[in-house]
Amino acid sequence: MNTENKLGVMPINKLIWNMSLPIIASMLVQALYNIVDSIFVSQIGEQALTAVSLAFPAQQLMISLASGTAVGINALTGRALGAGNRKRANDVACNGLFLAVVSSLVCCVLCALFSNTFFSAQTKVQAIIDMGNEYLWIVGCCSVGVFVQITFERLLQSTGRSVLSMLTQGTGAVINIILDPICIFVLDMGVAGAALATVIGQLCGAALAIFLNHKYNQDIQLNFRGFRPNPHIIGGIYAIGLPSVVMMAIGSVMTFLMNKILISYHEAKETAATAFGIYFKLNSFIFMPVFGLNNGSVSILAYNYGARKRLRMEETIKRTALYALCIMTFGTLLFQTIPHLLLKLFNATDTLLTVGVPALRIISLSFPFAAICIAMGGSFQATGKSVYSMIVSFVRQLIFLIPAAFVLALIGREAGNSHLVWWSYPLAEIVSLIISLIFFSRLRKKVLSALPANGEDFM
């Protein structure tokens, strides 16, 4: 234990929770922020909540780019450290931070130029468009905080310092929650106040992440003196991370198109889009712990893949899938039993309850299937097969989910049953599970089976 990183020697069950619990805790705080933020916005009015809900795909796109790039950074640094190559780990970290800053500048420009077009494509209600622009301009033009924060958090995770990563994300979210009522109500800034609270929290989290890496992360030493972008390393980061970017960005496109379908064909129109937005806020409280498990497992898998320890990888995958399934089953039970209470948190009207209750109950049936897919997705990312995850996500959310939602929405409108559209989610998740199992079988045969059990022939 004194001569090798804990990722290579600590018992797997203990290691999974050692790595994941801090991440899960910080993500639960983040999920709590998402819910509290929307609760405060809902007090402004349903149109304000709709505006923030319609802004979600653009926010999701920024986070997708930041998180996906960080997946590549995490996997490459983990492999380098597992193979004992600290210089390469340092080079990966420097190039990764460079990509984070450049990406934030690109998002700033895009939000400034196309925000109005983005909202006008979703709704014709001018009040919603105006509030949406206010919110997205601030969040997009100050996105450097979220990019830098996520990058430095992944550097902490890739070296086994998940507790420190928890502190950065938790601190940003808590500051966010504290500032929300102050900016929205005390300063009377409305949705702009919610956006300002968000970016201040992200910038504080980024500052803390930089400090903790500098002071406590001895495995990685950032040195930008004479720095030049390395095309080979950047290519390696995106070879792993780009499929994750695309995979998460597909979710953004899916949300945008789903909002269009709901507003165009659901009898409740904007109210249906609002219910869909509330679902995303609520489901984060269920999905965030599973994503925390996944993030922890990616670090473990990447390190042991570099160290060529097959048995540790296999046990990590099995246990992660089991724990994810337990969490998602609990989420399904929660959404089935108390959907009214969950929606009431957002000042739901009777119309919103009529639309939202069936939506939560039907969509939550997909959670257990999603749990297994996420667990297998972590193994794809850690072994450089992120393209598998990208294909699964693409098929689920665009090839199957959106066409199914469109067809079911049309059938529902003709049959007088608008709830049919929500069944597209469970159906799409079953399809993605089948494809994930096929890819995982291929991974076991071509990658895992070629590794020694405990790294005996590691060179």
C-alpha positions as CSV (number, residue, x, y, z in Angstrom):
1,M,0.0,0.0,0.0
2,N,3.0,2.3,0.6
3,T,4.6,1.7,-2.8
4,E,1.6,1.6,-5.1
5,N,-1.4,3.9,-5.6
6,K,-4.5,2.5,-3.8
7,L,-6.2,2.1,-7.1
8,G,-4.0,-0.9,-7.8
9,V,-4.1,-2.6,-4.4
10,M,-7.0,-1.7,-2.2
11,P,-9.8,-4.3,-2.1
12,I,-12.3,-3.5,-4.8
13,N,-15.5,-3.2,-2.7
14,K,-13.8,-0.9,-0.3
15,L,-12.1,1.0,-3.2
16,I,-15.3,1.6,-5.1
17,W,-16.9,3.3,-2.1
18,N,-13.7,5.0,-1.2
19,M,-13.5,6.5,-4.7
20,S,-17.2,7.0,-5.3
21,L,-18.8,8.1,-2.0
22,P,-17.1,11.6,-2.1
23,I,-18.1,12.0,-5.7
24,I,-21.7,10.8,-5.0
25,A,-21.9,13.2,-2.0
26,S,-20.8,16.1,-4.1
27,M,-23.1,15.2,-7.0
28,L,-26.1,14.9,-4.6
29,V,-25.3,18.4,-3.4
30,Q,-25.2,19.4,-7.1
31,A,-28.5,17.6,-7.7
32,L,-30.0,19.3,-4.6
33,Y,-28.9,22.6,-6.1
34,N,-30.6,21.8,-9.4
35,I,-33.8,21.2,-7.6
36,V,-33.6,24.2,-5.2
37,D,-32.6,26.5,-8.1
38,S,-35.8,25.5,-10.0
39,I,-37.9,25.8,-6.9
40,F,-36.8,29.4,-6.4
41,V,-37.3,30.1,-10.1
42,S,-40.8,28.6,-10.0
43,Q,-41.8,31.2,-7.4
44,I,-41.3,33.8,-10.1
45,G,-43.9,32.1,-12.3
46,E,-44.5,29.1,-14.5
47,Q,-43.2,31.0,-17.6
48,A,-39.9,31.6,-15.7
49,L,-39.6,27.9,-15.0
50,T,-40.4,27.1,-18.6
51,A,-37.6,29.5,-19.8
52,V,-35.0,27.9,-17.6
53,S,-36.3,24.4,-18.7
54,L,-35.9,25.4,-22.4
55,A,-32.4,26.7,-21.6
56,F,-31.4,23.3,-20.2
57,P,-30.3,21.8,-23.5
58,A,-27.8,24.6,-24.1
59,Q,-26.5,24.3,-20.5
60,Q,-26.3,20.5,-21.0
61,L,-24.3,21.0,-24.2
62,M,-21.7,23.1,-22.3
63,I,-21.4,20.6,-19.5
64,S,-21.2,17.8,-22.0
65,L,-18.2,19.4,-23.7
66,A,-16.5,20.0,-20.3
67,S,-17.3,16.5,-18.9
68,G,-16.5,14.6,-22.0
69,T,-13.1,16.2,-22.4
70,A,-12.5,15.5,-18.8
71,V,-13.3,11.9,-19.3
72,G,-10.4,11.7,-21.8
73,I,-8.1,13.6,-19.4
74,N,-9.1,11.2,-16.6
75,A,-8.5,8.1,-18.5
76,L,-5.2,9.1,-20.1
77,T,-3.7,10.3,-16.7
78,G,-5.0,7.2,-15.0
79,R,-3.3,5.0,-17.6
80,A,-0.1,7.0,-17.5
81,L,0.1,6.8,-13.7
82,G,-0.8,3.1,-13.7
83,A,2.1,2.5,-16.1
84,G,4.4,4.6,-13.9
85,N,4.8,7.5,-16.4
86,R,4.4,10.7,-14.4
87,K,5.8,13.0,-17.1
88,R,3.1,11.9,-19.6
89,A,0.4,12.4,-16.9
90,N,1.6,15.9,-16.4
91,D,1.6,16.6,-20.1
92,V,-1.9,15.3,-20.4
93,A,-3.1,17.5,-17.5
94,C,-1.6,20.7,-19.1
95,N,-3.1,20.0,-22.5
96,G,-6.4,19.2,-20.9
97,L,-6.6,22.5,-19.1
98,F,-5.7,24.3,-22.4
99,L,-8.7,22.6,-24.0
100,A,-11.0,23.6,-21.2
101,V,-10.2,27.3,-21.5
102,V,-10.5,27.2,-25.3
103,S,-13.8,25.4,-25.1
104,S,-15.2,27.9,-22.7
105,L,-14.4,30.8,-25.1
106,V,-16.2,29.0,-27.9
107,C,-19.3,28.5,-25.8
108,C,-19.2,32.2,-24.8
109,V,-19.3,33.3,-28.5
110,L,-22.0,30.8,-29.5
111,C,-24.3,31.8,-26.6
112,A,-23.8,35.5,-27.4
113,L,-24.6,35.0,-31.1
114,F,-27.3,32.4,-31.2
115,S,-29.3,32.5,-27.9
116,N,-32.3,34.3,-29.3
117,T,-32.5,31.9,-32.3
118,F,-32.2,29.0,-29.9
119,F,-35.3,30.0,-27.8
120,S,-37.3,31.3,-30.8
121,A,-37.0,27.8,-32.4
122,Q,-38.7,26.3,-29.3
123,T,-41.5,28.7,-28.4
124,K,-43.3,31.8,-29.7
125,V,-44.1,33.2,-26.3
126,Q,-42.0,36.4,-26.1
127,A,-41.9,36.6,-22.3
128,I,-40.3,33.1,-22.2
129,I,-37.8,34.0,-25.0
130,D,-36.8,37.2,-23.1
131,M,-36.2,35.4,-19.8
132,G,-34.4,32.6,-21.5
133,N,-32.0,35.0,-23.2
134,E,-31.3,36.7,-19.9
135,Y,-30.5,33.4,-18.3
136,L,-28.4,31.8,-21.1
137,W,-26.3,34.9,-21.9
138,I,-25.0,35.0,-18.3
139,V,-24.4,31.2,-18.0
140,G,-22.8,30.9,-21.4
141,C,-20.6,34.0,-21.4
142,C,-19.2,33.1,-17.9
143,S,-18.8,29.3,-18.7
144,V,-15.1,29.3,-17.9
145,G,-15.9,28.4,-14.3
146,V,-17.6,25.1,-15.1
147,F,-14.9,24.1,-17.6
148,V,-12.0,24.7,-15.3
149,Q,-13.8,23.2,-12.3
150,I,-14.7,20.0,-14.0
151,T,-11.2,19.6,-15.4
152,F,-9.4,20.0,-12.1
153,E,-12.0,17.8,-10.3
154,R,-11.2,15.0,-12.8
155,L,-7.4,15.4,-12.1
156,L,-8.1,14.9,-8.5
157,Q,-10.3,11.8,-9.2
158,S,-7.7,10.3,-11.6
159,T,-5.2,10.2,-8.8
160,G,-7.5,8.8,-6.2
161,R,-8.3,12.0,-4.4
162,S,-12.0,11.9,-4.6
163,V,-12.6,13.5,-1.2
164,L,-10.9,16.7,-2.5
165,S,-13.0,16.5,-5.6
166,M,-16.1,16.3,-3.4
167,L,-15.1,19.5,-1.6
168,T,-14.8,21.5,-4.8
169,Q,-18.1,20.5,-6.3
170,G,-19.9,20.7,-3.0
171,T,-18.6,24.1,-2.2
172,G,-19.7,25.5,-5.6
173,A,-23.2,24.0,-5.2
174,V,-23.6,25.3,-1.6
175,I,-22.6,28.8,-2.7
176,N,-25.1,28.5,-5.5
177,I,-27.9,27.6,-3.2
178,I,-27.1,30.4,-0.8
179,L,-26.9,33.1,-3.5
180,D,-30.1,31.9,-5.4
181,P,-32.7,33.6,-3.1
182,I,-30.4,36.6,-2.6
183,C,-29.9,37.3,-6.3
184,I,-33.5,36.3,-7.4
185,F,-35.5,38.0,-4.7
186,V,-33.4,40.3,-2.6
187,L,-31.7,41.9,-5.6
188,D,-34.9,41.4,-7.6
189,M,-32.9,40.0,-10.6
190,G,-35.4,37.3,-11.5
191,V,-34.0,34.5,-13.8
192,A,-30.9,36.6,-14.3
193,G,-30.2,36.2,-10.6
194,A,-30.5,32.4,-10.9
195,A,-27.9,32.5,-13.7
196,L,-25.6,34.8,-11.7
197,A,-25.7,32.6,-8.7
198,T,-24.9,29.6,-10.9
199,V,-21.7,31.1,-12.4
200,I,-20.5,32.5,-9.1
201,G,-20.8,29.1,-7.6
202,Q,-18.9,27.6,-10.6
203,L,-16.1,30.1,-10.3
204,C,-15.7,29.5,-6.6
205,G,-15.6,25.8,-7.2
206,A,-13.0,26.2,-9.9
207,A,-10.8,28.4,-7.7
208,L,-10.9,25.8,-4.9
209,A,-10.2,22.9,-7.3
210,I,-7.1,24.8,-8.6
211,F,-5.9,25.4,-5.0
212,L,-6.4,21.7,-3.9
213,N,-4.6,20.4,-7.0
214,H,-1.6,22.7,-6.4
215,K,-1.3,21.9,-2.7
216,Y,-2.3,18.2,-2.4
217,N,-2.1,16.5,-5.8
218,Q,1.5,15.4,-5.8
219,D,1.0,12.9,-8.6
220,I,0.5,15.6,-11.1
221,Q,2.6,18.8,-11.4
222,L,1.2,21.5,-13.8
223,N,4.0,23.5,-15.4
224,F,3.1,25.9,-18.3
225,R,6.5,27.4,-18.7
226,G,7.2,27.0,-22.4
227,F,3.9,25.2,-22.9
228,R,2.9,24.3,-26.5
229,P,-0.2,22.3,-27.3
230,N,0.7,18.8,-28.1
231,P,-1.5,17.5,-31.1
232,H,-0.7,13.9,-30.2
233,I,-1.9,14.2,-26.6
234,I,-4.9,16.4,-27.6
235,G,-5.8,13.7,-30.2
236,G,-5.5,11.0,-27.5
237,I,-7.8,13.0,-25.1
238,Y,-10.5,13.4,-27.7
239,A,-10.1,9.8,-29.0
240,I,-11.4,8.8,-25.6
241,G,-13.4,12.0,-24.6
242,L,-15.0,13.0,-27.9
243,P,-17.4,10.0,-27.9
244,S,-18.4,11.0,-24.4
245,V,-18.9,14.6,-25.5
246,V,-21.0,13.4,-28.4
247,M,-22.8,11.0,-26.2
248,M,-23.8,13.7,-23.7
249,A,-24.4,16.3,-26.4
250,I,-26.8,13.9,-28.0
251,G,-28.8,14.2,-24.7
252,S,-28.9,18.0,-25.3
253,V,-30.2,17.6,-28.9
254,M,-32.7,15.0,-27.6
255,T,-34.0,17.4,-25.0
256,F,-34.3,20.2,-27.5
257,L,-36.3,18.0,-30.0
258,M,-38.4,16.6,-27.2
259,N,-39.4,20.1,-26.1
260,K,-40.3,20.8,-29.8
261,I,-42.5,17.6,-29.9
262,L,-44.2,18.4,-26.6
263,I,-45.0,22.1,-27.5
264,S,-46.2,21.1,-31.0
265,Y,-48.3,18.0,-30.3
266,H,-49.1,17.7,-26.6
267,E,-52.4,19.2,-25.6
268,A,-50.8,21.1,-22.7
269,K,-48.0,22.5,-24.9
270,E,-45.6,24.7,-22.8
271,T,-46.9,23.1,-19.6
272,A,-45.8,19.7,-21.0
273,A,-42.3,21.1,-21.7
274,T,-42.2,22.5,-18.1
275,A,-43.2,19.1,-16.7
276,F,-40.4,17.5,-18.8
277,G,-37.9,20.1,-17.4
278,I,-39.0,19.3,-13.8
279,Y,-38.5,15.6,-14.6
280,F,-34.9,16.3,-15.5
281,K,-34.3,18.3,-12.3
282,L,-35.8,15.5,-10.2
283,N,-34.1,12.6,-12.0
284,S,-30.7,14.2,-11.3
285,F,-31.2,13.2,-7.7
286,I,-31.4,9.6,-8.8
287,F,-28.9,9.6,-11.6
288,M,-26.2,11.6,-9.9
289,P,-25.3,8.8,-7.4
290,V,-25.0,6.4,-10.3
291,F,-22.8,8.8,-12.3
292,G,-20.7,9.2,-9.1
293,L,-20.3,5.4,-9.1
294,N,-19.4,5.5,-12.7
295,N,-16.8,8.2,-12.3
296,G,-15.2,6.4,-9.4
297,S,-15.2,3.1,-11.4
298,V,-13.6,4.8,-14.5
299,S,-10.6,5.9,-12.4
300,I,-10.3,2.3,-11.0
301,L,-10.7,0.6,-14.3
302,A,-8.3,3.0,-16.2
303,Y,-5.6,2.5,-13.6
304,N,-5.9,-1.3,-13.5
305,Y,-6.2,-1.4,-17.3
306,G,-2.8,0.4,-17.4
307,A,-1.5,-2.0,-14.8
308,R,-3.0,-5.0,-16.7
309,K,-5.0,-6.4,-13.8
310,R,-8.0,-8.1,-15.3
311,L,-9.6,-9.6,-12.2
312,R,-9.7,-6.2,-10.5
313,M,-11.4,-4.7,-13.5
314,E,-14.0,-7.5,-13.8
315,E,-14.9,-7.2,-10.1
316,T,-15.2,-3.4,-10.4
317,I,-17.6,-3.7,-13.3
318,K,-19.8,-6.3,-11.6
319,R,-20.1,-4.4,-8.3
320,T,-20.7,-1.1,-10.0
321,A,-23.5,-2.5,-12.0
322,L,-25.1,-4.1,-8.9
323,Y,-24.9,-0.9,-6.8
324,A,-26.2,1.2,-9.7
325,L,-29.2,-1.1,-10.1
326,C,-30.1,-0.8,-6.4
327,I,-30.0,3.0,-6.6
328,M,-32.1,3.2,-9.8
329,T,-34.7,0.7,-8.4
330,F,-35.1,3.0,-5.4
331,G,-35.6,5.9,-7.8
332,T,-38.3,4.1,-9.7
333,L,-40.2,3.3,-6.4
334,L,-39.9,7.0,-5.4
335,F,-41.3,8.3,-8.7
336,Q,-44.1,5.7,-8.6
337,T,-45.3,6.4,-5.1
338,I,-45.1,10.1,-4.5
339,P,-45.0,12.0,-7.9
340,H,-47.6,14.5,-6.6
341,L,-45.4,15.6,-3.7
342,L,-42.3,15.8,-5.9
343,L,-44.1,18.1,-8.4
344,K,-45.6,20.2,-5.6
345,L,-42.1,21.3,-4.7
346,F,-42.1,23.4,-7.9
347,N,-45.4,25.2,-7.1
348,A,-47.2,22.9,-9.6
349,T,-50.7,24.0,-10.8
350,D,-53.5,21.5,-11.3
351,T,-52.7,21.4,-15.0
352,L,-49.0,20.7,-14.4
353,L,-49.9,17.9,-12.0
354,T,-52.2,16.4,-14.6
355,V,-49.4,16.3,-17.1
356,G,-46.5,15.6,-14.7
357,V,-47.7,12.7,-12.6
358,P,-48.1,10.2,-15.4
359,A,-44.9,11.5,-17.0
360,L,-42.8,10.7,-13.8
361,R,-44.4,7.3,-13.3
362,I,-44.0,6.2,-16.9
363,I,-40.5,7.5,-17.5
364,S,-39.1,6.1,-14.2
365,L,-39.8,2.6,-15.5
366,S,-36.7,3.0,-17.6
367,F,-34.4,3.6,-14.6
368,P,-33.3,0.0,-13.9
369,F,-32.3,-0.5,-17.5
370,A,-30.3,2.7,-17.5
371,A,-28.4,1.6,-14.4
372,I,-26.8,-1.4,-16.3
373,C,-26.1,0.7,-19.4
374,I,-24.3,3.3,-17.3
375,A,-22.2,0.7,-15.5
376,M,-21.1,-0.9,-18.8
377,G,-20.4,2.6,-20.3
378,G,-17.8,3.1,-17.6
379,S,-15.9,0.1,-18.8
380,F,-16.0,1.3,-22.4
381,Q,-14.6,4.7,-21.4
382,A,-11.8,3.4,-19.2
383,T,-10.5,1.0,-21.9
384,G,-10.6,3.4,-24.8
385,K,-13.8,2.1,-26.3
386,S,-15.9,5.2,-25.7
387,V,-17.2,5.0,-29.2
388,Y,-19.4,2.1,-27.9
389,S,-21.0,4.4,-25.4
390,M,-21.5,7.0,-28.1
391,I,-23.2,4.5,-30.4
392,V,-25.5,3.3,-27.6
393,S,-26.5,6.9,-26.7
394,F,-27.0,7.9,-30.3
395,V,-29.3,5.0,-31.0
396,R,-31.2,5.4,-27.8
397,Q,-31.8,9.1,-27.8
398,L,-31.9,10.0,-31.5
399,I,-32.4,6.9,-33.6
400,F,-35.1,5.4,-31.4
401,L,-36.3,7.8,-28.6
402,I,-37.2,10.9,-30.7
403,P,-38.9,9.0,-33.6
404,A,-40.8,6.9,-31.0
405,A,-41.8,10.1,-29.1
406,F,-43.0,11.7,-32.3
407,V,-45.1,8.7,-33.4
408,L,-46.6,8.2,-29.9
409,A,-47.4,11.9,-29.6
410,L,-49.3,11.8,-32.9
411,I,-51.1,8.6,-31.9
412,G,-51.8,10.1,-28.5
413,R,-53.3,13.3,-30.0
414,E,-55.6,11.3,-32.3
415,A,-56.6,9.0,-29.5
416,G,-57.0,11.7,-26.9
417,N,-54.2,10.3,-24.7
418,S,-51.2,12.6,-24.5
419,H,-49.5,10.4,-21.9
420,L,-48.5,7.9,-24.6
421,V,-45.5,10.1,-25.5
422,W,-43.8,9.3,-22.3
423,W,-43.6,5.6,-23.1
424,S,-40.8,6.4,-25.6
425,Y,-38.4,6.5,-22.6
426,P,-38.8,2.9,-21.3
427,L,-38.8,1.5,-24.9
428,A,-35.7,3.4,-25.8
429,E,-33.9,2.2,-22.7
430,I,-34.6,-1.4,-23.4
431,V,-33.1,-1.0,-26.9
432,S,-30.0,0.6,-25.4
433,L,-29.6,-2.2,-22.9
434,I,-29.6,-4.8,-25.6
435,I,-26.9,-2.9,-27.7
436,S,-24.8,-2.3,-24.5
437,L,-24.8,-6.0,-23.7
438,I,-23.6,-6.8,-27.3
439,F,-20.8,-4.3,-27.0
440,F,-19.8,-5.5,-23.6
441,S,-19.6,-9.0,-24.8
442,R,-17.2,-7.9,-27.5
443,L,-15.1,-5.9,-25.0
444,R,-14.7,-9.0,-22.8
445,K,-13.6,-11.2,-25.7
446,K,-11.2,-8.7,-27.4
447,V,-9.8,-6.6,-24.5
448,L,-10.4,-8.1,-21.0
449,S,-9.6,-11.7,-21.9
450,A,-6.3,-10.7,-23.4
451,L,-5.1,-9.3,-20.0
452,P,-3.3,-11.3,-17.3
453,A,-5.3,-11.9,-14.1
454,N,-3.1,-9.9,-11.9
455,G,-0.7,-8.1,-14.1
456,E,1.9,-10.8,-14.0
457,D,3.3,-10.1,-17.5
458,F,3.1,-6.3,-17.2
459,M,6.1,-4.7,-18.8
